[in-house]
Amino acid sequence: MSDYRRIRYEVRDRIAEITMIREPVNAIDMALAKEVVHAYGRVREDPEVRGVILTSGCRQAFSAGMDLKMIRGKSGLDLRNFLEVLYFGMHDAQYRLGKPSIAAVNGPARAAGVTLAVSCDMIVAADDIDISYPEIDVGVIPAMHYVHLPRQIGRHKAFELLFTGNKISAKDAEAHGLVNYAVPRDQVMDKARELALNLAAKSPVVMRIGRDSFMRANDNEYRRTIEYVVDTICHIIDTDDAQEGLEAFVEKRQPDWS
């Protein structure tokens, strides 16, 4: 699958750069998710590549999240097929990558778009953007982030963001440890490349073995917990309120919760 349509894949200075290019906002459909996962596989298998940066080529966003039109009117099983790629496929690709990964978040990130970013080892974000988990407003849940976010910023702040849908600025995200650096937008890729080149200068053998050990030490039943929350969101998508929320979003109106 080297003939990509949703991403660009380039290697410069031993660093692979995966640039998402699904205009206008990198809404994540099955094809985009599969191409990103496949590109991570290329990174792992290429001995000349020492690290990877994931970023956006769309001016409006890093990623606005899942393409909700894709699951509108669909069943929990349909959603599960997608999450098998976005959650499990992405997790497995990152877990086995053996090389450092950096998300260069050069535009707002929403919902599953945040998933793409936090799956990486480090995050550099533009200091004028924000991050949010708005799923609650359309009658679904940000399932993976139930597992990830409390570990990153604490239970109470995580609950606020996940259950209000409120935004958190990149600067506040940096202060809470959710991103590594918040820098001016025109410096995001430069900072990400600087970090990547620093890591690329280390022993690739020690990096692979050490990163594998780091991933195992910090897994803490992560995969099993993700599987549990995927079951939850797949049940939710079959409810009347979830379908009403998706319909209302597509039709640009307020939902009429039952």
C-alpha positions in Angstrom: 0.0 0.0 0.0 2.6 2.5 -1.0 0.2 4.3 -3.4 -1.3 6.5 -0.6 -4.2 8.8 -1.2 -4.8 10.2 2.3 -1.2 10.8 3.4 2.3 11.7 2.1 5.2 9.6 3.2 8.7 11.1 2.9 12.1 10.4 4.5 14.6 13.1 5.2 17.7 13.0 7.3 16.7 9.4 8.4 13.3 10.6 9.8 10.1 9.5 8.1 7.4 12.2 7.9 3.8 11.1 7.6 1.6 14.0 6.5 -2.1 13.6 6.6 -3.7 15.3 3.5 -7.4 14.5 3.7 -8.9 18.0 3.1 -10.3 20.0 4.6 -9.7 18.8 8.2 -8.3 15.3 8.1 -11.6 13.6 9.1 -10.5 10.1 9.9 -12.1 7.4 7.8 -11.1 3.8 7.4 -8.7 4.6 4.5 -6.8 7.3 6.4 -6.5 5.1 9.5 -5.2 2.2 7.4 -2.7 4.3 5.6 -1.2 5.8 8.8 -1.0 2.3 10.4 0.6 1.0 7.2 3.1 3.8 7.1 4.2 3.0 10.7 4.9 -0.5 9.5 7.2 0.9 6.8 9.0 2.9 9.4 9.5 -0.2 11.5 10.8 -2.3 8.6 13.2 0.3 7.1 16.6 0.1 8.8 17.6 3.5 7.4 14.8 5.2 9.3 15.5 6.2 12.9 12.2 7.9 13.8 8.9 9.2 12.6 6.9 12.5 12.7 3.1 12.5 12.2 1.7 15.9 11.1 -1.0 17.5 9.0 -0.9 19.1 5.6 -4.4 20.7 6.0 -4.4 24.3 7.0 -7.6 24.1 9.1 -6.7 21.3 11.5 -4.3 18.6 12.6 -7.4 16.3 12.6 -11.1 17.0 13.4 -11.5 13.4 14.5 -13.6 10.5 13.1 -15.6 11.1 10.0 -19.0 10.8 11.7 -20.8 10.5 8.4 -19.0 7.1 8.1 -20.8 5.7 11.1 -24.1 7.6 10.8 -26.9 5.0 10.8 -24.4 2.2 11.2 -24.3 -0.5 13.9 -22.0 -1.1 16.8 -20.4 -3.9 14.7 -19.6 -1.4 11.9 -18.0 0.9 14.5 -16.0 -2.0 15.9 -14.5 -2.7 12.5 -13.2 0.8 12.3 -11.9 0.9 15.9 -10.0 -2.4 15.2 -7.9 -0.3 12.9 -7.8 3.1 14.7 -7.4 1.8 18.2 -6.0 -1.7 18.1 -4.1 -1.4 14.8 -2.6 2.0 15.8 -1.7 0.8 19.3 0.0 -2.4 18.0 1.9 -0.4 15.3 3.2 2.1 17.9 3.9 -0.6 20.5 6.1 -2.6 18.0 7.6 0.4 16.2 11.0 0.2 17.9 11.7 3.8 16.9 10.6 7.1 18.5 7.5 8.8 17.2 6.6 12.5 17.4 3.2 14.1 16.7 3.6 17.6 15.2 0.2 19.1 16.0 0.1 22.1 13.8 -3.7 22.7 14.0 -6.6 22.0 16.3 -7.1 18.4 17.3 -10.5 16.9 18.1 -11.6 13.5 19.4 -10.0 10.7 17.3 -7.6 13.3 16.0 -6.2 13.5 19.5 -6.0 9.7 19.5 -3.5 10.0 16.6 -1.4 12.5 18.5 -1.3 10.8 21.9 -0.5 7.5 20.3 2.9 9.0 19.6 5.8 9.1 22.1 6.1 12.9 22.2 3.9 15.8 21.1 4.9 19.2 19.8 1.9 21.5 19.4 1.3 25.0 18.0 0.8 27.3 20.9 -2.3 29.0 19.4 -4.4 25.8 18.9 -6.5 23.8 21.3 -7.5 20.1 21.9 -10.9 18.8 22.8 -13.0 15.7 23.2 -16.4 16.8 21.9 -17.9 13.3 21.5 -20.2 13.7 24.4 -22.0 16.5 22.5 -23.0 14.1 19.7 -24.1 11.3 22.0 -21.0 9.1 21.9 -17.9 8.8 24.1 -14.1 9.3 23.6 -13.4 5.8 24.6 -9.7 5.5 24.3 -9.2 8.7 26.2 -11.0 7.2 29.2 -7.9 5.1 29.6 -5.2 7.5 28.4 -6.2 11.0 29.8 -6.6 10.3 33.5 -3.1 8.8 33.5 -1.7 11.9 31.8 -3.4 14.8 33.7 -5.2 13.3 36.6 -8.7 12.0 37.1 -10.6 15.2 37.9 -9.3 17.3 35.1 -9.7 14.4 32.7 -13.3 14.0 33.8 -14.0 17.7 33.1 -12.6 17.6 29.6 -14.2 14.3 28.6 -17.7 15.0 30.0 -18.0 18.6 29.1 -16.3 18.6 25.7 -14.5 21.8 26.8 -11.3 22.7 25.0 -7.9 22.8 26.5 -5.3 25.2 25.0 -1.9 23.9 23.9 -0.3 26.0 26.5 -2.4 24.5 29.3 -1.9 21.0 27.8 1.8 21.6 28.1 1.5 22.7 31.7 -0.5 19.5 32.5 2.0 17.3 30.7 -0.3 16.3 27.9 2.1 17.7 25.3 5.8 18.1 25.5 6.2 21.5 23.9 3.8 24.3 22.8 5.6 26.5 20.3 4.7 29.1 17.7 2.9 27.5 14.8 5.6 28.2 12.3 8.1 26.5 14.6 6.2 23.2 15.1 7.9 21.1 12.4 11.3 22.6 13.2 11.0 21.6 16.9 9.7 18.2 16.0 12.6 17.6 13.6 15.0 18.9 16.2 13.7 16.3 18.7 13.6 13.5 16.1 17.2 14.2 15.0 18.4 14.2 18.6 16.8 10.8 19.1 18.1 9.5 15.7 21.7 10.2 16.9 21.3 7.6 19.6 22.2 3.9 19.2 19.4 2.4 17.1 19.8 -1.0 18.9 19.6 0.6 22.4 16.7 2.8 21.2 14.8 -0.2 20.0 15.4 -2.4 23.1 15.0 0.5 25.5 11.8 1.7 23.8 10.3 -1.8 23.8 11.1 -2.1 27.5 9.5 1.4 28.2 6.3 0.3 26.3 6.0 -2.9 28.3 6.7 -1.2 31.6 4.0 1.4 30.9 1.4 -0.8 29.3 -0.3 -1.7 32.6 -3.1 -3.7 31.0 -3.6 -0.8 28.6 -4.6 -3.0 25.6 -7.1 -4.9 27.7 -8.7 -1.7 29.1 -9.0 -0.3 25.6 -10.9 -3.4 24.6 -13.3 -2.9 27.4 -14.0 0.7 26.5 -14.4 -0.3 22.8 -17.2 -2.7 23.9 -18.8 0.3 25.7 -18.8 2.7 22.7 -20.0 -0.1 20.4 -23.0 -0.6 22.7 -23.6 3.2 22.9 -23.7 3.6 19.1 -26.7 1.3 19.0 -28.7 3.6 21.3 -31.3 6.0 20.0 -29.5 9.0 21.6 -26.3 8.2 19.8 -28.0 8.0 16.4 -29.9 11.2 17.2 -26.6 12.9 18.1 -25.0 11.8 14.9 -28.0 12.9 12.8 -28.1 16.3 14.5 -24.4 16.8 13.9 -24.6 16.1 10.2 -27.8 18.2 9.9 -26.2 21.0 11.9 -28.9 21.3 14.5 -29.3 20.7 18.3 -30.0 17.0 19.2 -33.3 16.1 20.7 -32.2 13.6 23.4 -34.7 10.9 24.3 
